[in-house]
Amino acid sequence: MRLLARLCVFLALLWGTAAQGAWTFVKGAQETSGSGTSASVSLSSAVTSGDVLACEAFLNGVSSNTISSITDDKSNTYSVVNSVTVTGGSGTWDTVAFWSGGALTNGPTTITVNSSTSLGNLWITCDEFTPPAGTLSLDGNATNSGFTANPTTGSFTTTVNGDLIYAGNFNNNTSTAGSGFTATEGSGTDFTSEQQTQTNAGAINASFTAAGTNQWSANAFALSAVVSGGPTCPATLALMGVGC
């Protein structure tokens, strides 16, 4: 009976942390003409209720993240996930990954990034995804920079099967999506984003394929959708006529 009870607990916990369904890329947009203290990117249509936005910003000419706020035309605020700074070499800049912080329900179209410092370039990429059912949360992230070919975001470890892995890269050369990833915006340019659904949780190191060696920065993060509330051990065993 103890073995059966332990098995039940294990299955209940597994049920409670398993991602359901799949992430679906809907649409995206990129703005690469922005500068100064504020820039915006507009999607072709309003975000569908329940969807999320995953985004990347390029801040040229600064040695730290100078973003003061991120909002949209429906007064939603966005959450910065990470940032990475490049200094020396081919220039000084910062790339910042951010997301909607949860599901959007009021149909925004335009996302605006505000900076406390005037920037030579303030570029934005935002991509819309439909998540599977469940509670949305971050499930790991990483940043990296270098002066090599084929940028990588650095490895991090996810904990939930079926995560969305989203990555962005600014490169003083042109980049396309890396192995196992699909480009969402800017493929073949110096500002590229990509995504994949990671079937099994574990270590992931997003990569990009570059045209040559140059200075770059890269950001990545994982989003999970977890369904909780599976049957408890006592309830399951009660149906079997067995007590814990």
KEBAZA-580421 format. One line per field, with one value per residue (C-alpha): y, z, x. Coordinates in pm, 1 decimal. Each point is the difference from the previous one (the first is absolute). Layout:
% residues N
y	(Y;...) .
z	(Z;...) .
x	(X;...) .
This chain:
% residues 244
y	(0.0;238.7;-56.0;71.3;315.4;123.6;-68.8;196.6;297.8;-8.0;-8.1;279.0;221.1;-83.4;87.4;324.3;125.3;-125.9;244.8;-67.1;56.8;207.1;361.8;153.6;293.1;244.2;309.6;252.5;334.7;176.5;369.5;92.1;373.6;112.9;221.9;254.1;-68.3;-184.1;-237.1;-215.5;-309.7;-72.9;-339.7;-46.5;-68.4;-6.0;-274.0;-276.4;-28.0;-259.1;32.7;121.8;220.7;-88.8;283.4;127.4;355.3;131.4;308.0;147.6;218.2;-88.4;-222.2;-112.0;-60.8;348.0;-109.4;190.4;-152.6;-215.7;51.9;-43.0;182.0;-181.9;107.9;-343.2;-5.2;-245.8;-188.4;7.4;-349.7;73.0;227.7;-26.9;274.6;2.3;245.8;58.7;-187.9;98.6;232.1;39.3;-111.4;-191.4;-254.2;-58.7;-287.1;66.0;-145.1;88.7;-151.8;-218.3;-39.0;317.7;42.4;348.5;-16.8;225.5;79.0;239.4;-62.3;292.1;-13.9;306.5;72.1;228.6;86.7;112.3;-281.7;0.0;-300.3;-144.5;-305.2;-233.4;-344.9;-144.5;-338.8;-131.2;-356.7;-197.8;-203.7;-334.2;1.5;51.1;249.0;203.8;71.0;37.2;-324.4;116.6;245.0;78.8;267.0;-5.5;214.7;-53.0;63.9;-328.6;-166.1;-153.6;176.4;-198.5;119.4;-213.5;-312.6;-8.0;-281.0;-14.3;-202.7;-49.6;-202.0;197.8;343.6;279.0;95.9;354.7;156.2;325.9;105.5;318.6;-66.7;232.9;-263.9;-155.1;-296.4;-264.9;-248.0;-267.4;-374.5;-107.7;354.5;188.5;367.5;233.2;343.8;140.6;-317.1;91.1;336.0;117.4;-13.4;-347.0;-186.3;-370.4;-253.8;-366.5;-219.3;-212.2;-344.1;-119.2;217.9;30.4;200.6;228.1;233.1;198.7;71.9;210.7;-59.2;303.6;97.6;46.0;97.1;325.5;154.5;-117.4;-28.6;-253.3;-48.4;-292.9;-99.3;-280.8;28.3;-284.6;-68.5;-232.7;-171.3;-59.7;-156.7;-365.4;-254.3;-32.9;-325.8;-60.0;76.6;-229.2;-284.1;49.9;-74.9;-324.7;-82.7;40.9;243.1;171.4) .
z	(0.0;76.6;-348.1;-154.3;206.2;-103.9;-363.3;35.0;151.5;-280.2;-268.0;165.5;15.1;-358.1;-110.9;193.1;-177.9;-353.9;-284.1;-221.1;-373.5;-212.5;-49.5;-330.3;-169.8;-122.4;-138.6;74.2;-96.1;8.7;9.6;-91.1;-60.5;358.7;201.0;283.3;326.4;-133.3;-284.1;-90.8;-202.9;-136.3;-79.3;-307.9;218.6;365.0;225.5;45.8;353.4;193.8;-210.6;121.3;-151.1;7.6;-97.3;-39.4;-4.1;-132.3;177.2;-189.9;163.4;367.3;239.8;205.8;-26.3;-7.2;-52.2;243.1;-97.6;-261.0;-70.9;-277.7;-139.5;246.9;307.6;65.8;146.4;-99.3;198.4;-78.3;11.2;-47.6;-170.1;-121.9;-81.0;-265.0;38.8;-217.2;-317.0;-258.2;222.3;324.7;37.5;213.7;-103.1;225.8;0.1;132.0;-9.1;77.4;348.1;-60.0;-239.5;-161.0;-5.2;-137.6;-352.7;-11.7;-335.2;70.9;251.0;114.7;163.1;195.6;87.3;266.1;-244.1;-360.8;-226.4;-343.9;-81.6;190.1;-186.7;107.1;-98.0;140.0;-77.6;95.6;117.6;97.8;310.4;103.5;291.3;340.3;230.3;-189.1;147.0;-82.8;10.8;-34.5;-204.4;-111.8;-169.7;-178.1;-213.8;-200.3;-307.8;-184.3;-270.5;78.0;315.9;289.3;291.0;260.5;151.9;252.5;128.8;-28.0;236.4;-196.5;-316.1;-297.4;83.9;-254.0;-51.4;-132.8;-97.8;-150.2;-138.6;-119.3;-213.2;-188.3;-269.3;-133.1;173.5;-64.4;238.9;153.9;-2.7;130.5;-1.7;-233.8;-72.1;88.0;-98.6;-168.7;-154.7;-206.5;175.7;302.4;234.5;4.7;218.8;8.1;184.9;62.0;220.7;218.7;15.0;308.6;286.0;49.2;-106.5;-301.5;-171.8;-278.7;-295.3;-314.2;-330.1;-95.8;-334.0;162.7;315.2;171.2;327.9;126.3;296.6;56.7;244.7;60.3;233.1;47.0;63.8;150.4;26.7;291.9;73.9;374.6;215.3;-95.7;235.6;340.4;129.7;247.9;-259.4;-256.5;243.3;133.7;-345.0;15.6;348.0;148.0;269.0;21.6) .
x	(0.0;286.1;143.7;-338.7;-38.8;344.5;-81.3;-322.4;183.2;254.2;-270.0;-196.0;308.4;86.6;-351.7;16.7;314.9;-43.3;-43.2;-301.3;-42.6;236.7;103.6;-105.8;172.9;-266.3;170.9;269.5;146.9;333.6;89.3;359.0;-27.8;-53.9;235.1;-5.5;-181.5;-305.0;-84.8;-297.0;-76.6;-347.7;-145.6;-217.1;-304.4;-98.5;137.4;-257.1;-135.7;199.2;314.8;340.1;269.1;370.1;232.0;355.8;140.2;332.9;137.5;294.8;264.2;-50.2;191.9;-300.1;-372.5;-157.6;-361.7;-221.3;-334.7;-171.8;-368.9;-254.7;-303.0;-227.9;202.0;151.5;350.8;271.0;264.1;370.5;149.2;369.6;250.8;357.4;249.8;271.8;288.2;305.7;75.3;-261.2;-201.8;-190.1;-359.6;-249.1;-261.0;-300.3;-249.6;-349.6;-350.9;-359.4;25.5;-304.3;-290.4;-132.8;-377.2;-72.6;140.5;308.4;160.1;289.6;281.3;214.2;343.7;114.5;363.4;144.5;281.5;-22.6;115.4;156.4;-218.1;-295.5;-124.6;-279.8;-119.5;-323.5;-156.5;-343.5;-52.3;-307.0;90.4;-143.7;-243.2;159.4;167.0;259.8;342.0;366.8;196.6;360.7;205.4;352.9;212.2;331.9;230.1;313.7;210.0;-37.8;-203.4;-340.2;-124.5;-144.9;-210.3;173.8;-146.5;-281.9;-220.5;-378.2;-219.4;-325.2;-53.3;-128.2;144.1;16.1;364.4;33.4;332.0;124.3;336.3;168.4;305.5;229.9;-31.4;-321.4;-163.9;-261.1;-161.9;218.0;-47.3;-341.1;-138.6;-231.8;61.9;-286.6;136.2;310.1;140.3;305.9;44.8;199.2;-305.5;-152.8;-247.6;-86.3;-213.3;-53.5;-216.2;228.9;-159.4;183.9;118.8;375.3;302.5;-43.4;247.3;-164.3;226.0;0.8;177.8;208.4;149.7;341.0;187.4;-93.1;-117.9;-340.2;-234.2;-276.9;-287.0;-234.2;-280.1;-250.8;-372.1;-200.0;-372.9;-65.6;-328.7;-34.7;-265.3;32.0;-158.1;164.3;134.1;-283.4;-268.2;158.4;42.7;-349.7;-135.2;198.0;-128.4;348.8;112.3;339.9) .
